[in-house]
Amino acid sequence: MSAIVAVGGELVDDVVDVPQPGSHDVVVEVRAVSVNPVDTKVRAGGGARRILGFDAAGTVVATGRDATRFSVGDEVYYAGDITRPGSNAQFQAVDERIVGRKPASLSFAEAAALPLTTITAWESLFDHLRATPETTGSLVVVGAAGGVGSILVQLARAMTGLRIIGTASRPESADWVRAMGAHDVVSHRELAAAAGQLVPGGVDYLFTAYSKDQIEVYADIMRPFGEIVAIDDARSDLYPLKSKSISWHWEFMFARSMHRAVDLQRQGRLLDEATELLDNGALRHTMTEAIGDFSAAGLRRAHELVETGRTVGKVVVHR
């Protein structure tokens, strides 16, 4: 089968064996993938020759002996497993327990934009911050125009009573964040002053995709016993948060698959719940750039766009 492999920090076209399904696997004919910052980081890090790609949407073409959730011909979407070969290939084997049913209202390209960011946003909001429809107060979303932020804002608006304050650095990003459902949008650089005006009693919850050199700002704007969830790789000194007893949560959506969590199937069920929200119009897809070239060249272009740090929403590569 055809595949795009990463080698020496580059992406090249290759031919590899078609994967055989493990006991709980489905084999998917991949129709579209999206590129996330984690894809570019893994590629740039070099290392052994491997097939990259996490987000995918496609059609099931084979199932393992213990796989029961899907049948051949089913359309699915998923974010994959960082310990296995990725989605930048013609076919991919993936554990069906982390796979969801593709929204019927979306194309394969639109669906491929969603899994990784949806899982990350869902776990951040509902697993870590334990938000419910009755949850009120304030939520600051740092990096609200990005892939995860775009979904988190939508989920918080549709499924909680939180007041959502999103940060954005450019006018077009701010417009996007408002379209996602944020009540207020402020500049990254003016967060401290803006939060003081909008939420003088202190922020209840904060999600951040960019925490480097920001811990003192967060400590200043949060209320005592506030909660923060972070997804970036910054190794920050969290001591400034101590005097307010502010909780810090790390979110890593590969945790369940990487460590074979006992509730591994929760990831697939989560995506099924998101499918219902997407099909009934409560959520919208976040694809903003579609590249119709499923090859090393097309994926290189997608990686370049993501690496600018200026993309709004998601970049997708499709057949």
C-alpha positions in Angstrom: 0.0 0.0 0.0 1.1 3.6 -0.4 2.2 5.5 2.7 3.9 8.8 3.6 6.8 8.2 6.0 8.9 10.5 8.1 12.6 10.1 7.9 15.3 12.6 9.0 12.7 15.3 9.6 11.3 14.9 6.1 8.2 13.3 4.6 8.6 10.9 1.7 6.3 8.7 -0.4 6.8 5.0 0.2 5.2 1.5 -0.3 4.7 -0.7 2.8 2.7 -3.8 3.7 -1.0 -3.6 4.3 -1.6 -3.9 8.1 -3.3 -6.9 9.5 -5.9 -6.4 12.3 -5.1 -7.3 15.9 -7.9 -8.9 17.9 -9.7 -5.6 18.8 -8.6 -3.7 15.6 -10.4 -2.5 12.6 -8.5 -1.8 9.4 -9.6 1.5 7.8 -9.2 2.8 4.3 -8.1 6.3 5.1 -9.8 9.0 3.1 -8.6 12.1 4.9 -6.3 13.2 7.7 -5.6 16.4 9.5 -2.3 17.8 10.7 -1.9 18.8 14.4 1.1 20.5 16.1 2.0 17.1 17.5 2.5 15.8 14.0 5.0 18.5 13.2 6.9 18.1 16.5 7.3 14.3 16.0 8.4 14.8 12.4 10.9 17.5 13.3 12.3 15.4 16.1 13.7 12.9 13.6 14.1 9.4 15.0 13.3 6.1 13.4 11.5 5.9 10.1 7.8 5.8 10.7 4.3 6.6 9.4 3.0 9.7 11.1 -0.6 11.0 11.4 -3.2 10.8 14.1 -6.5 12.3 13.0 -8.2 10.2 10.3 -11.6 9.5 8.7 -12.3 6.6 6.4 -14.1 3.3 5.8 -13.7 0.0 7.6 -12.4 -2.7 5.3 -11.6 -5.5 7.8 -12.1 -6.3 11.5 -10.2 -8.4 14.1 -11.7 -11.5 15.7 -12.8 -9.7 18.9 -13.9 -6.5 17.2 -17.7 -6.0 17.6 -18.4 -2.2 17.4 -18.0 -1.9 13.6 -18.6 -3.8 10.4 -17.0 -3.7 7.0 -18.3 -0.6 5.2 -18.8 1.6 8.3 -17.6 5.1 8.1 -15.5 6.1 11.1 -13.2 8.8 12.5 -10.5 8.6 15.2 -7.3 10.1 16.6 -5.1 7.0 16.6 -2.5 5.8 19.0 0.9 7.4 19.3 2.6 4.0 19.9 1.4 2.5 16.5 1.9 3.4 12.8 -0.1 6.5 11.9 -2.8 7.5 9.5 -0.7 8.9 6.7 -1.2 5.8 4.7 -3.7 4.1 2.4 -4.8 1.7 5.2 -4.4 1.8 8.9 -5.1 -0.7 11.7 -6.5 0.9 14.9 -8.1 -0.4 18.1 -11.9 -0.1 17.6 -12.3 1.1 21.2 -10.8 4.5 20.3 -12.8 4.8 17.1 -16.1 6.7 16.6 -18.8 6.7 14.0 -18.2 9.4 11.5 -20.9 12.2 11.5 -23.2 11.5 8.6 -23.6 15.3 8.1 -19.9 15.8 7.4 -17.6 14.8 4.5 -14.5 12.7 5.3 -12.3 15.8 5.1 -14.5 17.7 7.5 -14.7 14.8 9.9 -10.9 14.3 9.9 -10.4 17.8 11.3 -12.1 16.8 14.6 -11.0 13.7 16.6 -7.8 14.7 18.3 -9.0 18.2 19.2 -12.4 17.0 20.2 -11.0 14.4 22.5 -8.6 16.9 24.0 -11.2 19.5 24.5 -13.8 17.0 25.9 -11.3 15.5 28.4 -10.2 19.0 29.5 -13.7 20.3 30.1 -15.5 17.3 31.4 -12.8 15.0 32.8 -10.4 17.5 34.3 -12.6 20.5 35.1 -15.7 18.3 35.7 -18.0 20.8 34.0 -21.7 20.0 33.7 -24.8 21.7 32.3 -25.2 23.4 35.7 -21.6 24.7 35.8 -21.5 28.5 35.9 -18.7 31.0 36.4 -15.9 32.0 34.0 -13.7 30.1 31.6 -10.7 31.6 29.9 -9.5 29.8 26.8 -6.0 30.7 25.9 -5.4 30.0 22.2 -9.1 29.9 21.4 -8.6 30.1 17.7 -6.6 26.9 17.5 -7.9 23.4 16.9 -8.5 22.5 20.5 -9.6 25.9 21.5 -12.2 26.0 18.7 -13.9 22.9 20.0 -13.5 23.7 23.7 -15.3 27.0 23.2 -18.1 25.3 21.3 -18.5 22.6 23.9 -18.5 25.0 26.8 -21.1 27.2 25.1 -23.4 24.3 24.1 -23.1 22.1 27.3 -22.3 24.4 30.3 -23.5 27.7 31.7 -19.9 29.2 31.7 -19.0 32.6 30.5 -16.3 32.0 27.9 -13.5 34.5 27.4 -11.2 33.5 24.5 -7.8 34.9 23.6 -6.8 35.7 20.1 -3.8 37.6 18.6 -5.2 38.8 15.3 -8.6 40.3 14.1 -9.4 37.3 11.9 -8.6 35.0 14.9 -10.9 37.1 17.1 -13.7 36.9 14.6 -13.3 33.1 14.4 -13.4 32.8 18.2 -16.6 34.8 18.4 -18.1 32.6 15.7 -17.3 29.5 17.8 -19.4 31.0 20.7 -17.1 33.0 23.0 -18.9 35.7 25.0 -15.7 37.9 25.0 -12.5 37.9 23.1 -9.3 39.5 24.3 -5.7 39.8 23.1 -3.2 37.3 24.4 -1.0 40.2 25.5 -3.7 42.0 27.3 -5.1 39.0 29.2 -4.2 40.2 32.7 -5.8 43.6 32.3 -8.9 42.3 30.4 -9.6 39.5 32.9 -9.4 42.0 35.8 -12.1 44.1 34.1 -14.3 41.2 32.9 -14.1 39.0 35.9 -13.0 41.2 38.9 -13.5 38.4 41.4 -11.1 36.2 39.6 -11.3 33.5 36.8 -12.8 30.2 37.9 -11.4 28.0 35.1 -8.7 28.4 32.5 -7.6 26.3 29.6 -4.2 27.0 28.1 -2.4 25.8 24.9 0.5 28.3 25.6 1.6 28.4 29.2 5.3 29.3 28.8 6.2 32.4 30.9 2.5 32.9 31.7 2.2 31.2 35.2 2.4 34.5 37.1 -0.3 36.0 34.9 -2.5 33.0 35.5 -1.8 33.2 39.3 -2.8 36.8 39.2 -6.1 36.5 37.3 -7.4 33.2 38.9 -9.6 33.1 42.0 -8.5 31.1 45.0 -9.1 27.3 44.4 -9.4 28.0 40.6 -8.5 25.3 38.2 -6.2 25.3 35.1 -5.8 22.6 32.4 -2.8 22.7 30.1 -2.0 20.9 26.9 1.4 22.4 25.9 4.9 21.1 26.7 6.2 24.0 28.7 8.0 22.9 31.8 7.0 25.9 33.9 7.5 26.6 37.6 4.0 26.3 39.1 4.9 27.7 42.5 3.2 31.1 42.0 -0.1 29.1 41.9 0.3 27.8 45.5 -0.8 30.7 47.6 -4.3 30.6 45.9 -4.4 26.8 46.0 -4.9 26.7 42.2 -5.2 23.3 40.7 -3.1 22.4 37.6 -4.2 19.6 35.3 -2.2 18.1 32.4 -4.3 16.9 29.5 -2.8 14.4 27.1 -5.4 12.6 24.9 -3.0 9.7 24.1 -2.9 8.7 27.8 -5.6 6.1 27.5 -4.2 4.4 24.5 -0.6 4.7 25.4 -1.2 3.1 28.9 -4.0 0.7 27.9 -6.4 2.3 30.4 -9.2 0.2 31.8 -11.7 2.7 30.3 -10.1 2.7 26.9 -13.5 2.4 25.2 -14.5 5.8 26.7 -12.6 7.4 23.8 -14.7 5.8 21.2 -17.9 6.5 23.1 -16.8 10.2 23.5 -16.4 10.5 19.7 -19.9 8.9 19.2 -21.3 11.5 21.6 -19.6 14.2 19.6 -21.1 12.8 16.4 -24.6 13.3 17.8 -23.8 16.9 18.6 -22.3 17.5 15.2 -25.2 15.8 13.4 -27.8 17.8 15.3 -26.0 21.1 14.8 -24.9 21.7 18.3 -21.2 21.6 17.2 -19.6 22.6 13.8 -16.5 21.3 12.2 -13.3 23.3 12.3 -11.7 22.6 8.9 -10.5 25.8 7.4 -8.0 24.5 4.8 -8.4 21.4 2.6 -5.5 20.1 0.5 -6.6 17.6 -2.1 -3.2 15.8 -2.4 -2.8 12.8 -0.2 1.0 12.5 -0.8 4.2 13.6 0.8 4.0 16.9 -1.1 0.5 17.6 0.2 1.4 16.7 3.7 4.5 18.8 3.6 2.4 21.8 2.6 0.0 21.0 5.5 2.9 20.8 8.0 4.3 24.1 6.7 1.0 25.8 7.3 0.6 24.4 10.9 4.2 25.3 11.7 3.6 29.0 11.0 1.5 29.1 14.2 -1.0 31.4 12.4 -3.6 28.9 11.3 -7.2 29.2 12.4 -9.1 26.0 12.8 -7.6 22.9 11.2 -5.7 21.9 8.0 -6.9 18.7 6.3 -5.3 16.6 3.6 -7.7 14.3 1.6 -7.8 12.0 -1.4 
